[in-house]
Amino acid sequence: MAYEEEFEVFWATYPRRVGGKKNVHAKWRKAALEAGAGCILEAVKAQIRSGQLDAGKYTPYPATWLNQGRWEDEAIGASEESQPSIGEGTRNIINIARGRWTG
């Protein structure tokens, strides 16, 4: 059976390749229609980099990951750059309380 290139990348990248490639492909097609293949691939890569996905026993099967829409889960530590530091956030709250918010 021939699979889409994006699925082959997903299958090769996902750290726990179990559950039957054909079965996972069926879940992939549904998920890719919903979210887009690129979105799913980026999420897998980000979650692997963050350590959320590894080959350990707590990593979900790929079909489960796709069924549950886990590509929507934020990768731990992935958006630290876009979040204000705790100090900055605290300072903003204090300024709001004092009526000095300029944001």
Order of alpha helices (4+ residues) and beta strands (2+ residues): alpha-alpha-alpha-alpha-alpha
